[in-house]
Amino acid sequence: MHWIYGFFFVLMLFQPCWGSEVSSREMVHFSAGEFEMGSPVDIGKKNEHPKHKVYLNAFYLDRFEVTFADFEAYLAAHLKKYPTITGWVDRKVRADMVNKPIFGLQWKRCRNYCEWREKRMPTEAEWERAAKGTRNSIYPWGNEPPDKTRANFGHCCFVNKGKVHTEIGHYERGMTAEGIFDMGGNVAEWVSDWYDKKYYKTAPYKNPRGPKKGKYHVIRGGAWNSLPMYLRSSSRYGESDGKDYYGIGCRCAKDADLPDKHNSNLVNH
């Protein structure tokens, strides 16, 4: 009976969502509104200052990180594209990696995958809004410090062919108040914005989308090899977009239309 339940759970996780119809099992809806972005002066890194108010239009964010199974489907539809750095047998995902988050993909590959799904990458502000929740939490799950029941982090120093990663949905105690998994640990995530350590000093109040240009894009969320400080909801940094990092993955977002018959049953926050 347990294996039947587990199989049913996997099917529910990966029920596809195409076009304008959005499944509440796949994405979480965030209503338009204001939140506080960044950290107080005595907390966090300098690039998280100043703490400031931001208004966002309504949006959706994936409940889970993009998996190897998801990316295998992308490769099947794009025969000229190639697999990521490990976890594959030719163009097929290894059996032990199917439900684990994809990693080792450049920023543009995350962007291309999300666009193929008729979605987009989240902005840095949308990502932080989802991580902090309505309680302005220090960590995605709340204010308690990270531990091994909430996140996959603090491992050193080898990816071990992906065996260091955990399957999506594993850390129920680590999910956000709105039910989003792995926003702290497992793999960090690319967002759409260019990185500027001083951007918060000049960022607009409404729907900030980052600088118009830059050298690196922003990374959020911490990974399997991160120190606890990188799992904080406000933690931000930038790295070279062209490298295949073992600790960086992908999560997609979507603009939210006005409620209609297709999305009237969505989870709303």
C-alpha positions in Angstrom: 0.0 0.0 0.0 2.9 2.4 0.8 4.4 2.0 -2.6 1.1 2.7 -4.3 0.8 6.0 -2.3 4.3 6.9 -3.2 3.7 6.3 -6.9 0.5 8.4 -6.7 2.4 11.2 -5.0 5.0 11.3 -7.8 2.3 11.5 -10.4 0.7 14.4 -8.6 4.0 16.2 -8.4 4.7 16.0 -12.0 1.2 16.6 -13.5 2.1 19.0 -16.3 0.7 22.5 -16.5 0.6 24.1 -19.9 -0.8 27.3 -21.4 -3.0 29.6 -19.4 -4.4 27.0 -17.0 -2.4 26.8 -13.8 -2.5 23.8 -11.3 -2.4 24.6 -7.6 -0.4 21.4 -7.2 2.3 22.8 -9.4 2.3 26.5 -8.6 1.4 28.8 -5.8 -0.4 32.1 -6.4 0.7 35.3 -4.7 -1.7 38.2 -4.6 -0.6 41.7 -5.5 0.8 43.6 -2.5 3.6 45.1 -0.5 6.4 43.4 1.5 9.7 44.4 3.1 12.7 43.3 1.0 16.3 43.1 2.3 17.6 43.0 5.9 18.0 45.5 8.8 21.4 47.2 9.1 22.6 45.0 11.9 21.6 41.8 10.1 22.8 40.2 6.9 25.4 41.2 4.3 25.8 44.7 3.0 24.3 43.8 -0.3 21.0 43.2 1.5 20.8 46.8 2.7 18.9 49.0 3.0 15.7 47.1 3.9 13.0 48.6 1.8 9.3 48.2 0.9 8.4 46.7 -2.5 5.1 46.3 -4.2 4.6 43.4 -6.6 1.8 42.5 -9.0 0.2 39.1 -8.5 2.3 36.1 -9.7 2.7 32.4 -9.5 5.8 30.5 -8.4 6.6 26.8 -8.9 6.0 24.7 -5.7 9.0 22.6 -6.5 12.4 23.1 -8.2 12.8 21.9 -11.8 13.7 18.2 -11.7 15.8 15.9 -13.9 12.6 14.4 -15.1 11.3 17.8 -16.2 14.6 18.6 -18.0 14.5 15.2 -19.7 11.2 16.2 -21.2 12.7 19.4 -22.4 15.6 17.5 -24.1 13.1 15.2 -25.8 11.5 18.3 -27.3 14.8 19.9 -28.2 17.0 17.3 -29.8 19.9 19.8 -30.4 20.1 20.6 -26.7 22.4 18.6 -24.4 22.1 17.1 -20.9 23.6 18.8 -17.9 27.0 17.9 -16.3 26.0 14.7 -14.5 23.0 12.4 -13.7 22.4 11.1 -17.2 22.8 8.0 -19.4 23.1 9.4 -22.8 19.9 11.7 -23.0 18.0 9.7 -20.3 18.1 10.6 -16.7 19.6 8.1 -14.3 16.9 6.2 -12.3 18.1 7.6 -8.9 18.0 11.2 -10.2 14.5 11.4 -11.6 12.9 13.3 -8.8 16.0 15.3 -7.8 16.4 19.0 -8.7 18.3 19.7 -11.9 21.7 21.3 -11.4 24.7 22.3 -13.4 22.8 24.5 -15.9 23.7 28.0 -17.0 21.3 30.9 -16.4 20.2 31.0 -20.0 19.3 27.3 -19.9 17.0 27.9 -16.9 15.5 30.8 -18.9 15.0 28.7 -22.0 13.4 25.9 -20.0 10.9 28.2 -18.3 10.0 29.8 -21.6 9.4 26.3 -23.1 6.9 25.7 -20.2 5.2 29.0 -21.1 6.5 30.4 -17.9 9.4 32.7 -17.0 12.2 33.0 -14.4 11.1 34.8 -11.2 12.4 38.2 -10.4 14.6 38.5 -7.3 11.8 40.4 -5.5 9.3 37.7 -6.3 11.6 35.0 -5.1 12.2 36.8 -1.8 8.5 37.6 -1.3 7.8 33.8 -1.6 10.6 32.9 0.7 9.7 35.3 3.5 5.9 34.6 3.3 3.4 36.8 5.0 5.4 36.5 8.3 8.6 38.1 6.9 10.5 35.0 8.0 14.3 35.0 8.4 14.4 31.5 6.7 11.8 30.1 4.2 10.3 27.9 6.9 10.3 30.5 9.7 12.8 32.0 12.2 14.3 28.8 13.5 17.9 28.2 12.4 18.6 25.5 9.7 18.9 21.9 10.8 18.9 18.6 9.0 15.1 18.2 9.3 14.5 21.4 7.3 17.1 21.6 4.5 19.9 19.9 2.7 23.0 22.0 3.4 26.4 22.1 4.9 27.9 19.1 3.0 31.5 19.1 1.9 32.9 18.9 -0.6 31.9 16.7 -3.6 28.6 16.3 -5.5 29.2 12.5 -5.7 27.4 12.2 -9.1 24.3 13.9 -7.6 23.9 11.5 -4.7 24.4 14.4 -2.3 21.1 15.9 -3.4 17.7 15.0 -2.0 14.4 14.5 -3.9 12.0 17.4 -4.2 9.3 17.5 -1.5 11.5 15.7 1.0 11.7 18.4 3.7 8.2 19.2 4.7 9.5 21.1 7.8 11.4 23.3 5.5 8.6 24.4 3.2 7.3 28.0 3.3 4.0 28.9 4.9 2.5 28.9 1.4 3.7 25.4 0.7 6.8 25.9 -1.5 9.7 23.4 -1.0 13.5 23.8 -1.0 13.8 27.6 -1.1 16.7 27.1 1.3 19.2 24.3 0.5 19.4 21.4 -1.9 20.2 23.6 -4.9 20.4 27.4 -5.1 18.3 29.0 -7.9 18.9 31.4 -10.7 16.5 34.4 -10.9 16.1 36.8 -13.8 17.8 40.0 -12.4 21.3 41.2 -13.1 23.3 41.4 -9.9 24.3 44.7 -8.4 25.4 44.7 -4.7 24.2 48.3 -4.4 20.9 47.9 -6.3 18.7 48.2 -3.2 19.8 51.8 -2.8 18.1 52.8 -6.1 15.6 50.0 -6.7 12.0 51.2 -7.7 9.2 50.6 -5.3 6.9 48.8 -7.8 7.9 45.5 -9.5 11.7 45.9 -9.4 13.4 43.8 -12.1 17.1 44.5 -11.4 19.6 46.7 -13.2 19.3 47.1 -17.0 22.7 45.4 -17.5 25.4 43.7 -15.5 28.1 41.0 -15.4 26.4 38.3 -13.4 22.9 37.3 -12.6 21.5 36.9 -9.1 21.4 33.5 -7.3 19.1 32.8 -4.4 18.4 30.1 -1.9 21.6 28.3 -0.8 22.6 24.7 -1.8 23.7 21.3 -0.5 27.2 22.7 0.2 26.1 26.1 1.6 26.7 27.6 5.1 23.5 28.4 7.1 23.8 32.1 6.3 23.1 31.5 2.6 19.8 29.8 3.4 18.3 33.1 4.8 15.4 34.5 2.8 17.2 37.8 2.2 20.6 36.3 1.2 21.7 37.2 -2.3 24.8 36.9 -4.5 25.9 36.8 -8.1 28.1 34.4 -10.1 29.2 33.9 -13.7 26.2 32.9 -15.8 28.3 30.8 -18.2 29.5 28.2 -15.7 27.8 24.9 -14.9 27.7 25.0 -11.1 27.0 21.8 -9.2 24.9 23.8 -6.7 22.6 25.9 -8.8 19.3 24.9 -10.3 16.1 26.4 -11.5 12.5 27.3 -10.5 9.9 29.0 -12.8 7.3 31.7 -12.3 4.4 33.0 -14.2 2.4 36.2 -14.4 -1.0 36.0 -12.8 -4.1 37.0 -14.8 -7.4 37.9 -13.3 -9.3 34.9 -11.8 -11.3 33.0 -14.4 -12.9 29.6 -14.8 -9.5 28.0 -15.4 -7.8 29.0 -12.1 -10.7 29.5 -9.7 -9.5 26.6 -7.5 -5.9 27.9 -7.0 -4.2 28.3 -3.7 -4.3 32.0 -3.0 -1.8 33.9 -0.7 
